[in-house]
Amino acid sequence: MGFVKKLKSKDYKYDSSEWDEAKSEKVTPERRVLAGVSTSIRLPKEMVAQLKKIARKKGDIGYQTLLKIWIAERLEKELR
């Protein structure tokens, strides 16, 4: 039985002998910002759709990350 068929089977259980260290990748988690403040704003659905589209084009980032970048850039500009 192939590995793909095993995954599709409802009774498949993980077998550690199938682990292939050569195929694994090292992942470094991002540091979390501890001093953040949660905020909420309502945006029109069209605006969110446009933000998501732009965010994907700019390197497949989330639209909320894009908003944080834009706000940070504008704050820097206004404070000069």
Number of C-alpha atoms within 10 A of each C-alpha: 5 6 10 8 10 13 12 9 10 8 8 11 9 10 7 7 6 8 10 8 7 6 6 8 7 5 6 6 6 6 6 7 7 6 6 7 6 5 5 5 4 6 8 7 9 9 10 14 12 11 17 18 15 16 18 13 10 11 8 12 14 15 18 13 11 18 13 11 12 12 12 12 11 11 11 10 9 8 6 5
